[in-house]
Amino acid sequence: MLGMLFNEKECKELDYVLRKELDEMLLDLSDQRLDQNIRHAIANRYKTVFRMYARFAPQKELSKYARNGKFPQTKH
């Protein structure tokens, strides 16, 4: 376990960076052109970044990024 101290400006920047990363991953997960293995890797990374964001995000903001753990399956 590591601990870090951030000032207010750094906290806002971290919040922004994590939200943008979550947005990008959600967009990628909805892209049906991506291979299933790639989408699975993105979903795993999403879980990690979401847990990081969940440590300090307000509940209202957090609910915007909550997923049910599934992503759309490609149809063959």
GUDO-927736 format. One record per residue: x, y, z of N, C-alpha, C, O in turn. Coordinates in pm, 1 decimal. Layout:
- n.x  n.y  n.z  ca.x  ca.y  ca.z  c.x  c.y  c.z  o.x  o.y  o.z
- X  Y  Z  X  Y  Z  X  Y  Z  X  Y  Z
...
This chain:
- n.x  n.y  n.z  ca.x  ca.y  ca.z  c.x  c.y  c.z  o.x  o.y  o.z
- 86.3  -118.0  0.0  0.0  0.0  0.0  89.3  122.2  0.0  181.6  133.1  80.7
- 61.8  212.6  -89.6  134.5  338.0  -98.0  42.2  452.7  -61.8  -78.2  447.1  -86.8
- 97.9  554.5  -4.2  20.4  673.5  26.7  79.6  792.7  -45.8  200.8  800.9  -65.6
- -6.6  884.6  -85.0  39.3  1004.0  -154.8  -35.6  1124.3  -101.0  -153.1  1114.9  -65.2
- 32.5  1236.3  -95.5  -31.2  1360.8  -56.5  -38.9  1451.7  -178.3  59.9  1470.9  -249.2
- -156.8  1507.0  -201.6  -178.3  1597.3  -313.3  -233.6  1728.9  -261.0  -308.3  1731.5  -163.2
- -196.1  1838.6  -327.1  -261.3  1964.5  -294.4  -393.0  1971.3  -372.2  -423.9  1881.5  -450.5
- -468.7  2076.1  -350.7  -602.0  2087.3  -412.8  -595.4  2085.5  -565.1  -676.0  2019.3  -630.5
- -500.3  2157.5  -620.6  -486.2  2162.4  -766.4  -451.9  2024.1  -822.1  -505.6  1984.4  -925.5
- -365.1  1952.2  -756.4  -326.9  1818.3  -800.4  -443.5  1720.8  -790.2  -459.0  1633.4  -875.4
- -524.5  1735.2  -687.4  -643.7  1649.9  -672.3  -741.4  1672.1  -787.4  -796.7  1577.0  -842.7
- -761.6  1797.1  -822.0  -851.6  1828.4  -933.4  -797.5  1771.7  -1064.4  -873.1  1720.4  -1147.0
- -667.4  1781.3  -1082.3  -606.1  1728.8  -1204.2  -617.6  1576.5  -1209.9  -647.3  1520.9  -1315.7
- -594.5  1509.2  -1098.7  -608.3  1363.6  -1094.4  -753.3  1323.1  -1122.5  -778.3  1227.4  -1195.8
- -846.9  1395.1  -1065.0  -988.7  1369.9  -1090.4  -1018.6  1381.3  -1239.3  -1085.9  1295.6  -1296.5
- -968.8  1486.8  -1301.4  -991.5  1509.7  -1443.9  -930.4  1398.0  -1527.7  -995.7  1345.3  -1617.9
- -807.8  1362.1  -1499.1  -737.8  1259.3  -1576.2  -809.1  1124.8  -1564.6  -826.6  1055.3  -1664.7
- -849.7  1088.2  -1445.1  -918.9  960.0  -1426.9  -1054.1  958.8  -1497.7  -1090.3  859.2  -1560.3
- -1129.1  1068.8  -1488.2  -1259.0  1074.4  -1557.2  -1242.1  1063.0  -1707.9  -1317.6  991.3  -1773.7
- -1144.5  1132.4  -1762.4  -1121.3  1126.1  -1907.5  -1078.8  986.1  -1948.6  -1120.1  937.2  -2053.7
- -997.7  921.7  -1868.0  -955.5  785.2  -1899.7  -1074.6  689.6  -1895.1  -1087.6  602.6  -1981.2
- -1160.9  705.0  -1796.0  -1281.3  621.8  -1787.1  -1371.8  645.3  -1907.8  -1426.1  550.4  -1964.3
- -1387.8  770.8  -1947.0  -1469.5  802.6  -2065.3  -1414.7  735.9  -2190.3  -1490.1  679.0  -2269.2
- -1284.6  742.9  -2208.0  -1221.8  682.3  -2326.3  -1239.6  530.7  -2326.5  -1267.5  471.1  -2430.5
- -1223.6  469.5  -2210.7  -1239.0  324.8  -2204.7  -1383.3  283.3  -2229.0  -1407.3  180.9  -2293.0
- -1479.8  359.9  -2179.8  -1620.2  330.3  -2208.2  -1648.2  338.6  -2357.4  -1721.1  256.0  -2412.4
- -1590.6  437.7  -2421.8  -1606.1  451.8  -2566.2  -1545.9  331.2  -2638.0  -1607.0  276.3  -2729.7
- -1427.4  290.5  -2596.5  -1363.2  174.1  -2657.1  -1443.7  46.6  -2633.8  -1454.6  -37.1  -2723.4
- -1499.1  31.7  -2516.1  -1577.1  -89.0  -2486.2  -1704.6  -97.4  -2569.6  -1756.5  -206.5  -2593.7
- -1754.3  16.2  -2613.1  -1875.2  15.3  -2695.1  -1844.0  -3.1  -2844.2  -1935.4  -17.7  -2925.4
- -1716.7  -2.5  -2879.8  -1675.0  -16.7  -3019.0  -1676.4  -164.7  -3058.4  -1592.3  -242.8  -3013.8
- -1771.0  -201.1  -3140.6  -1787.9  -340.1  -3181.3  -1675.7  -389.4  -3273.1  -1661.2  -509.9  -3293.9
- -1597.5  -298.4  -3327.2  -1490.1  -337.8  -3418.5  -1369.7  -397.0  -3345.2  -1288.5  -467.0  -3405.6
- -1358.3  -369.6  -3217.2  -1243.8  -419.9  -3141.5  -1257.9  -568.1  -3112.5  -1367.7  -618.4  -3088.5
- -1146.6  -635.9  -3115.0  -1140.4  -778.4  -3085.3  -1187.1  -803.8  -2941.3  -1167.4  -720.3  -2853.1
- -1247.7  -917.6  -2919.7  -1300.0  -954.0  -2787.5  -1189.7  -954.4  -2681.2  -1212.7  -911.4  -2568.2
- -1070.9  -1002.2  -2716.3  -960.0  -1005.8  -2620.8  -915.7  -865.1  -2581.9  -883.0  -839.6  -2466.0
- -914.9  -775.4  -2677.7  -879.1  -635.5  -2650.9  -982.7  -573.4  -2558.5  -948.1  -504.7  -2462.4
- -1107.3  -597.5  -2587.6  -1214.5  -540.5  -2505.3  -1210.3  -596.8  -2363.1  -1240.6  -526.0  -2267.2
- -1173.3  -722.3  -2350.1  -1160.8  -783.3  -2217.6  -1046.6  -716.6  -2139.3  -1060.7  -689.8  -2020.0
- -935.1  -690.3  -2205.7  -822.5  -622.3  -2141.6  -861.8  -480.4  -2099.1  -824.5  -435.2  -1990.8
- -936.4  -411.3  -2183.6  -983.5  -276.4  -2150.0  -1077.2  -282.1  -2030.2  -1069.8  -196.7  -1941.8
- -1165.2  -381.6  -2026.3  -1258.7  -395.7  -1915.0  -1183.6  -419.0  -1784.0  -1222.1  -364.8  -1680.4
- -1078.2  -497.9  -1787.4  -998.3  -520.6  -1666.6  -929.3  -392.4  -1621.2  -924.7  -362.3  -1501.9
- -876.1  -317.9  -1716.1  -812.5  -190.7  -1682.6  -915.5  -91.6  -1629.7  -886.7  -14.1  -1538.5
- -1034.4  -94.0  -1686.5  -1141.8  -5.9  -1641.5  -1171.0  -28.4  -1493.4  -1189.0  67.2  -1418.0
- -1175.4  -154.3  -1452.6  -1201.7  -186.5  -1312.0  -1097.4  -123.7  -1220.2  -1130.7  -69.7  -1114.7
- -972.1  -131.2  -1260.8  -863.9  -75.1  -1179.9  -875.7  76.5  -1169.4  -867.9  132.0  -1059.8
- -894.2  143.1  -1281.9  -904.9  289.3  -1282.1  -1030.8  333.7  -1208.2  -1029.0  434.5  -1137.5
- -1139.5  259.4  -1224.1  -1263.6  293.0  -1152.8  -1243.0  284.8  -1001.4  -1290.1  371.4  -927.7
- -1173.3  181.9  -955.1  -1146.9  170.0  -810.9  -1061.6  285.9  -760.9  -1081.6  334.6  -649.6
- -967.3  329.6  -842.4  -886.5  446.5  -805.0  -975.5  570.3  -793.3  -965.8  646.1  -696.8
- -1060.8  589.3  -891.2  -1150.4  704.7  -891.7  -1249.9  697.7  -774.6  -1285.6  800.0  -716.2
- -1292.9  578.5  -742.2  -1392.3  560.0  -636.7  -1340.2  599.2  -498.8  -1419.9  623.2  -408.1
- -1211.1  606.2  -481.4  -1154.4  640.4  -350.4  -1181.2  784.2  -309.8  -1180.4  815.7  -190.8
- -1204.8  871.7  -406.2  -1227.2  1011.7  -369.1  -1343.7  1078.6  -440.1  -1376.2  1193.0  -408.5
- -1407.2  1011.7  -534.5  -1516.0  1073.0  -610.2  -1645.3  1075.1  -529.5  -1672.7  981.9  -453.8
- -1724.8  1180.5  -545.1  -1856.6  1183.9  -481.9  -1946.5  1074.8  -541.9  -1930.1  1036.8  -657.8
- -2038.4  1026.6  -464.4  -2126.9  917.7  -507.3  -2201.0  950.9  -636.7  -2216.8  865.0  -723.5
- -2246.0  1075.1  -649.2  -2319.1  1115.9  -769.0  -2231.3  1102.7  -893.8  -2277.1  1055.0  -997.7
- -2105.9  1145.0  -883.1  -2012.5  1133.3  -995.1  -1976.5  987.5  -1021.1  -1963.4  945.7  -1136.1
- -1961.0  912.6  -916.8  -1921.1  773.1  -929.2  -2026.2  690.7  -1002.6  -1992.6  600.2  -1079.1
- -2152.0  721.8  -979.5  -2259.8  645.7  -1043.2  -2259.7  661.4  -1195.2  -2311.9  575.4  -1266.2
- -2201.9  769.9  -1245.6  -2193.9  790.2  -1390.0  -2103.4  687.7  -1456.7  -2118.9  657.3  -1574.9
- -2009.0  634.7  -1380.0  -1909.8  544.3  -1436.5  -1927.1  399.2  -1391.2  -1848.3  312.7  -1429.4
- -2028.3  372.4  -1311.1  -2051.6  234.8  -1265.1  -2096.9  149.4  -1382.6  -2178.2  191.7  -1464.8
- -2042.9  29.7  -1388.6  -2079.5  -65.5  -1494.4  -2129.0  -192.3  -1428.1  -2105.0  -215.4  -1309.6
- -2198.0  -273.9  -1505.1  -2247.0  -399.6  -1451.1  -2144.1  -511.7  -1465.2  -2173.5  -627.1  -1434.1
- -2023.6  -478.1  -1511.9  -1918.4  -577.2  -1525.4  -1919.3  -651.7  -1657.2  -1830.5  -732.6  -1684.1
- -2017.6  -625.1  -1738.1  -2027.1  -690.7  -1867.8  -2004.0  -588.5  -1977.1  -2023.1  -468.6  -1956.3
- -1963.4  -635.2  -2091.8  -1957.4  -548.6  -2207.3  -2022.4  -621.7  -2321.7  -2022.0  -744.8  -2323.8
- -2078.8  -549.3  -2418.0  -2152.2  -614.5  -2526.2  -2066.5  -717.6  -2598.9  -1949.7  -693.5  -2629.0
- -2125.7  -830.4  -2625.6  -2055.8  -936.3  -2696.7  -2068.7  -910.9  -2846.5  -2171.6  -863.7  -2894.9
- -1962.1  -943.3  -2918.1  -1970.1  -928.5  -3062.8  -2048.3  -1047.3  -3118.4  -2038.7  -1159.0  -3067.6
- -2125.1  -1021.2  -3222.5  -2205.9  -1126.8  -3283.2  -2130.5  -1181.7  -3402.5  -2081.5  -1106.5  -3486.7
- -2121.8  -1314.6  -3408.8  -2050.5  -1379.6  -3518.5  -2149.6  -1444.0  -3611.7  -2110.3  -1504.5  -3711.4
